[in-house]
């Protein structure tokens, strides 16, 4: 399961977690699952595929991609040792 933090005051979702909300300055957070998203960009570096994924709750996450995805593909997001991973 992959999660992001959401400001308890204004509902702004952020990743990575922050001390203060960038929208309202709030300090209280809750965690929500961001289980899916849409690939915006992909690249490969040293044999590792990487995808920028706009999560279903808002923030963009840079994730390791398990396959060669293209912009517009819908992927599932998981966390492996704290690292975001995009797969089907």
Secondary structure, DSSP 4 states (H G I P E B T S, - for coil): --EEEEETTT--EESS--SS-TTT----EEEEE--EEEEEEEEEETTEEEEEEEETTS-EEEEEESS---TT-EEEEEEETTEEEEE-
